[in-house]
């Protein structure tokens, strides 16, 4: 199903945490427009540290995502929202378990 992924780590500027969370939540509809983005999670790791994990069936899906609206918006707002540039790591996905029966929704 998926073979490659990205892990993007971001450190919010102090006082910008609410804006970062809104940015990440608002990105979800854009990700829904990307047919090759099969997995996408936006998470908070600590009060200032956020991350995105996403996965794709192949390199072309990954490339399409990197050229898409979410990546464009992330780069456009990085200096405003983040203490340092987002750190993007590419990874090979070795195994996947997704429960299709469980509803996947974002927290309000």
Secondary structure, 3 states (H helix, E strand, C coil): CCCEEEEEEEEECCCCHHHHHHHHHHHHHHHHCCCCEEEEEEEECCCCEEEEEEEECCHHHHHHHHCCHHHHHHHHHHHHHECCCCEEEEEECCCCCCCCCCCCCCCC
